[in-house]
Amino acid sequence: MCTSGFYQSGTFKIFVRLYAAVVIDRFHVMKLVNQRLNKLRQIVGIKAKGTRFLLLKNSSDLTEESNQKLEQILAQSPCLRIAYCMKTALNYQIGNRDYAVSYCQNSYS
């Protein structure tokens, strides 16, 4: 289901009476998580060029140099590191297991 409020309100009015289960797909869940992670990045004051995309990319897709830059970004804010790990854990739970395991094992070893 699309996560927009307009679409959800119309869907609920029609289908709730039928006791239908509402399922939101992985894409929309991760989109919301990435939006909040980016907002947190802005709040903690990390605005250097390229930091947004490093946080949004899967760590398995990063080069060694990009991975080192990501570590430098996460070292600036414990709060951002926790949020990034939570994103990674959620990604693990909903399907991209290789990415999540590789990041969390490297991050806390």
C-alpha positions in Angstrom: 0.0 0.0 0.0 1.1 3.5 -0.7 1.8 5.4 2.5 0.3 8.7 1.5 -2.5 9.8 3.9 -5.0 10.4 1.1 -4.6 6.9 -0.3 -4.7 5.3 3.1 -7.9 7.1 4.3 -9.8 6.1 1.2 -8.5 2.5 1.4 -9.5 2.2 5.1 -13.0 3.5 4.4 -13.5 0.9 1.8 -11.7 -2.1 3.1 -11.7 -1.9 6.9 -15.3 -3.1 6.8 -14.1 -6.3 5.1 -11.5 -6.9 7.8 -8.7 -6.8 5.3 -5.1 -6.8 6.4 -3.1 -3.7 5.4 0.4 -4.4 4.2 2.9 -1.7 3.4 5.7 -2.8 1.1 9.4 -2.8 2.0 10.1 0.2 -0.4 7.8 2.5 1.4 9.0 1.5 4.9 12.6 2.1 4.0 11.7 5.3 2.3 10.2 6.6 5.5 13.2 5.4 7.5 15.7 7.1 5.1 13.7 10.3 5.3 13.9 10.3 9.1 17.6 9.4 9.0 18.3 12.3 6.7 16.3 14.7 9.0 18.4 13.5 12.0 21.6 14.1 10.0 20.4 17.7 9.4 19.5 18.2 13.0 22.8 17.1 14.4 24.5 19.5 11.9 26.2 17.1 9.5 25.8 18.9 6.2 29.0 18.1 4.3 28.6 17.3 0.6 27.8 13.6 -0.1 26.9 12.6 3.5 23.3 12.1 2.7 24.0 9.6 0.0 26.5 7.7 2.1 23.8 7.3 4.8 21.2 6.2 2.4 23.2 3.6 0.5 23.6 0.0 1.6 27.0 -0.5 3.1 27.6 -3.5 0.9 27.4 -1.2 -2.1 30.1 1.2 -0.8 33.7 1.2 -1.8 36.4 1.0 0.8 36.9 4.8 0.6 33.2 5.5 0.9 32.9 3.1 3.8 35.7 5.0 5.6 33.9 8.3 5.0 30.7 6.8 6.4 32.6 5.8 9.5 33.9 9.4 9.9 30.3 10.7 9.6 28.9 8.3 12.1 31.8 9.0 14.6 30.6 12.6 14.7 27.2 11.7 16.3 26.4 8.7 18.5 22.8 9.4 17.9 23.2 9.2 14.1 25.2 6.0 14.5 22.4 4.4 16.5 19.8 5.5 14.0 21.9 4.1 11.2 22.3 0.8 13.0 18.5 0.7 13.6 18.0 1.2 9.8 20.4 -1.6 9.2 18.6 -3.9 11.6 15.3 -3.1 10.0 16.7 -3.7 6.6 17.8 -7.1 7.9 14.4 -7.9 9.3 12.6 -7.1 6.0 14.8 -8.9 3.7 18.3 -7.5 2.8 20.1 -9.7 5.3 23.6 -9.7 3.8 23.8 -5.9 4.0 22.6 -5.7 7.6 24.9 -8.4 8.9 28.0 -7.1 7.2 27.5 -3.5 8.5 26.6 -4.4 12.1 29.4 -7.0 12.5 31.9 -4.4 11.2 30.5 -1.5 13.2 30.7 -3.1 16.6 33.8 -5.3 16.4 
